[in-house]
Amino acid sequence: MKLAVGVNNIFNRMPPYAGISQAAGNNNNNVDTATYSPIGRLMYVSASIKF
């Protein structure tokens, strides 16, 4: 049995600012979403059983 519990971005911080030339795509979000996740705090639980 395997159990995993975790939190990504526990302090809910925004990714660092990226200049217009560095921003991924043309979507005006001012951060590099190709490198940093645009999702804030994310909690997860995973369980698996192997027979």
C-alpha positions as CSV (number, residue, x, y, z in Angstrom):
1,M,0.0,0.0,0.0
2,K,1.2,3.5,-0.9
3,L,-0.2,6.7,0.5
4,A,0.9,10.2,-0.5
5,V,-0.3,13.5,0.9
6,G,1.1,16.9,-0.1
7,V,0.7,20.6,-0.9
8,N,2.1,22.5,-3.8
9,N,2.7,26.3,-3.4
10,I,1.8,26.1,0.3
11,F,2.1,29.9,0.8
12,N,0.0,30.7,-2.4
13,R,2.7,32.9,-3.9
14,M,2.5,34.2,-7.4
15,P,5.2,33.3,-9.9
16,P,7.9,35.9,-10.6
17,Y,7.2,38.6,-13.1
18,A,8.3,38.0,-16.7
19,G,8.8,40.8,-19.2
20,I,6.7,40.9,-22.3
21,S,9.4,39.2,-24.4
22,Q,9.8,36.4,-21.9
23,A,6.1,35.6,-21.3
24,A,4.9,32.4,-22.8
25,G,2.3,33.0,-25.5
26,N,0.4,36.1,-26.1
27,N,-2.1,36.0,-23.3
28,N,-1.1,39.1,-21.2
29,N,-0.6,37.2,-17.9
30,N,2.9,38.7,-17.3
31,V,4.3,35.4,-15.9
32,D,6.1,32.5,-17.6
33,T,3.4,29.9,-17.4
34,A,5.6,27.4,-19.3
35,T,8.0,27.3,-16.3
36,Y,5.7,28.2,-13.4
37,S,2.3,26.8,-12.6
38,P,-0.5,29.4,-12.8
39,I,-2.5,27.3,-10.2
40,G,-2.3,28.7,-6.6
41,R,-2.2,26.4,-3.6
42,L,-2.9,22.8,-4.5
43,M,-3.5,20.1,-2.0
44,Y,-3.5,16.4,-3.0
45,V,-4.0,12.9,-1.7
46,S,-3.1,9.8,-3.5
47,A,-3.5,6.1,-2.6
48,S,-2.6,2.9,-4.4
49,I,-2.7,-0.8,-3.5
50,K,-0.6,-3.4,-5.3
51,F,-1.5,-7.1,-5.1
